[in-house]
Amino acid sequence: MKLTHILSFAAAAFLLGCSGGSADMENKEFKISYEKFTLENGLEVVLHEDHSDPIVAVATLMHVGSNREKPGRTGFAHFFEHMSFNDSENVPRGANRKMIPEWGGSRNGGTWSDGTIYYEVVPKDAFDKILWIDSDRFGYMINTVTVDALEAEKQVVKNEKRQRVDNAPYGYTDEIIRKNLYPEGHPYSWTVIGSLPDLQAATLDDVKEFYEQYYGAGNATLVIAGDINREETKEKVKQWFGEIRKGPEVAKPTPLPVTLEASKSLYFEDNFAKLPEIRMVYPTAEDYHQDMYALNVLGQLLSGSKKAPLYQVIVEEKKLAPNASTYQSSNEVAGEFVFRVRANAGSDLDEVKAAIEEGLTRFETNGIDAKDLQRIKAELETNLYQGVSTVLNKAFQLVSDNEFGGDPSYITKTAKLTQAVTAEDVMSVFNKYIKDQNYVMTSVVPKGQLDLAVEGGEKAEVYIEEIVADVAAENTSRGEVAEYEKTASKYDRSEPDFGELPLLKSPEVWSSYLENGMQVFGIENNELPLVYFDITLKGGHYHDPINKSGVADLLADLMTEGTQTKTPAELEEAIGLLGASIRMFAGSEDVTISASCLARNFDETFKLVQEILLQPRWDEKEFARLKQSLSTRLKGREASPTAIASTVYNKLLYGEDHIMAYSTIGTSQTVENITLDDLKNYYQANFSPSVASFHVAGSMSQSDVMNQLKNLEWESKDVQLASYQVPENNIAGNLYFIDFPGAKQSVIYIGKQAISGVNPEYNELTYANQKLGGGSSGQLFQTLRIEKGYTYGASSFVPQRTEVSPFTVRTSVRANATLPSLEIIKDMIANYSENFTDADVEVVRTKVLKSNTRAFESLGAKLNMLHEISKFGKTPDFMEKEQTELTSMTLDDYKNMINKYLDEGEMIYLVVGDGATQLEEVKKLGMGDPIILDIDGEPLAQ
């Protein structure tokens, strides 16, 4: 991950106070304050008070990323992040991943080239506990690391690399670019996750050396944001963090920009890719460099709109790709400007490269339209507010700007510098960094399609792991807890008690109806001058004809491509000049047109939404482009074992005669059948206020919203709601296998049809599932990742829909752990009811109740609450009712849910993996020979 800076268009748009002070916008709409102080050990601390919700966010940023590593020990910063979560002197082993979710919180970490961040959000009553666990991870973990724990965590990180790099299309591209853009030894010349041989070679001494050098209090910033008392928090921070050693002085990295003596062209045959992709990467300026702001704007101008030259040439005129992207990526010591185009199937990348060059020539010739600059800056203002809409996002911004910019309020400077960008500045950076400059270019093409690569390229060399059939070679245990003498402290560092339990208070919901029958639901919240709203219509994919699955999805895309009075480019510009966002999408059971904007622009944004909804353009040219784009997207999904598994799993459970057997975006075959008339017919049959609901959350009163809605001239009509019968389960106990040659991981889906979201027992089933697969504290995650090291993640869930939805266990495990993973999951589900205890009842109750304190923080979360009310017929106080339901559940209630809906014998098992090494292994599961399917779910001859 990388913490990016939130850009602003004006110096007055967002002002942060310091040293206990505050500043606000000129129109008094927004105000945020912070206080900064430094402990004696050098730890810089920033506090932000926000009493909107009873929650607290804690973020610790270590100024150490992969740029601090040594050649031969790459990937170590990321690996150390993993190790930090495992054990510490005063916290039980594994508590970080298990206890925080059980307190109702969330937690994670991330490493990028320049830093490592650890963060948590918890209910207010767990504030002392999170200071205890976070400070112990920071300052008291190194004595607990053992050789066994080290070896076990290596397997987890290797699984992450397999999932994100080795088993993913275009996964090696970053490695190719870094090796060739940066000279050997440059801190960005290797990837953040590093190489597997380097990781495997890591020793306990390496871990200790890394900790001693970089994990001192003097090399970090701590931010605490949320429902706190500043003075009390200062004392708590001194207690929990004040004794952490300062560590050696760590010099701040200095800029190391690179210059290429010549352009480089490389090609790579990707075993997973189904589409050719070209990237051209130019060395540019580092983070906080004055040129960065103009480069950010340049990226938007080149490809970020329908008027952009690269979009016009590549997408509209040459029809080579569904889209093109250009962007500035600034890091601490160097930056990159990236051109990226994933082309249509069969497109020659020589033609794509020529189209990029033609687009750049057009940009230089035509210059910059003042309206485009105005649009970009308007959009950035809205993005600014959205970027600080939660306490965690505020913590991210403060911690990043303090550690890297030296000032928590650096965003004020960012605002001024972005506002000051002129057309001349943009052309200046274009000429300085792009025009006639050298670059690194990659052509990544599907296996066997080298003819699509740019001519004259050199073959790129990457390390590719061989699949090892013997799982025992990689089986590890975390071993015994380390023996050591605890670090002395003048404080009691045992687990503190919970504070006062915060009371859940649902936001106040108002509701109304329009004369045309449309329901209206709203929540007024004035913390930020933002409004989120949408119109949701029943139907969605569920109303698609089966042989033309994907109609609703295509229709949603087409309706935002202009109106009867605006071309696609004119509509996009009108939205952008308001700093608004309008999108339309089709889900499995709904079509939604959603928008976000500044409160002052709500009226004008709603008028555009109304125009999109009631005045569709039915543009033949745009329909053809979007249909081609969807076909390209579907082709790309063939490269994803996870996408294949998900699609085939649904087809098996719902059967070919049920629309839910098909993806919302359809299949290559069904999309080919769709015509523009099909979209018109769907619109005429399904778009009516009689099946629509309007939802709004933000800085708008009920009267202001209703005054605008009364102008909506939308006549009502009857809509025939579709109905399907979920088939009887005649495939129970079946084991299926799909061969994906060369896969480094196996994707596993296990499950059965379970329950509808309107069933009164739905909530009880989701509570019953918490112990099994509810996040990092669930048994699946704790066993398959923490104990065994087989996977990067594992979970189970039941989607909430009006149609019956399946219970599903989902994970991706390293290839040679496929069979033992299946055996563990099978046994876990089969014995789940028997092993469920009264203690588990209490853990689930606490976890769910306390997590609800975070349920409504953002405007998006408030909008989702309104959706639950309108779609499932819930009352505005449904959260309180569900809490009562949860607290009244007994152990017998949990067991009844498990026995009724989670019978292991009724489930199907689906594996997508490397047949050459895993098919024979899977046969040993004891479920008979697997049924072999192709990637479309059709049986193959055996």
Secondary structure, DSSP 8 states (H G I E B T S, - for coil): --------S-TTT--B--TT-EEE-TTS--EEE-EEEE-TTS-EEEEEE--SSSEEEEEEEES--GGG--TTSTTHHHHHHHHHTT-BTTB-TTHHHHHHHHTT-EEEEEE-SS-EEEEEEEEGGGHHHHHHHHHHHHHS-GGG--HHHHHHHHHHHHHHHIIIIITSTTTTHHHHHHHHHS-TT-TTSS-SS--HHHHHH--HHHHHHHHHHH-SGGGEEEEEEES--HHHHHHHHHHHHTTS---S------------SS-EEEEEEESS--S-EEEEEEEE--TT-THHHHHHHHHHHHHSSTTSHHIIIIIIIS---S--EEEEEE-SS-EEEEEEEE--TT--HHHHHHHHHHHHHHHHHH---HHHHHHHHHHHHHHHHHTTSSHHHHHHHHHHHHHHHS-TTTHHHHHHHHHT--HHHHHHHIIIIITT---EEEEEEETT-GGGS-TT-EE---------S-GGGG-----S---------SS--S---------------EEEE-TTS-EEEEEE--SSSEEEEEEEEE-GGGGS-GGGTTHHHHHHHHHTS-BSSS-HHHHHHHHHHTT-EEEEEE-SSEEEEEEEEEGGGHHHHHHHHHHHHH-B---HHHHHHHHHHHHHHHHHHTT-HHHHHHHHHHHHHH-TTSGGGS-TT--HHHHHH--HHHHHHHHHHH--GGGEEEEEEES--HHHHHHHHTT--------------------TT-EEEEE-TT-SEEEEEEEEEEE-TTSTTHHHHHHHHHHHHSGGGSHHHIIIIIIT--EEEEEEE----SS-EEEEEEEEEEGGGHHHHHHHHHHHHHTHHHH--HHHHHHHHHHHHHHGGGTTSSHHHHHHHHHHHHHHT--TTHHHHHHHHHHH--HHHHHHHHHHH--GGG-EEEEEE-HHHHHHHHGGGSS-S-EEE-TTS-B---
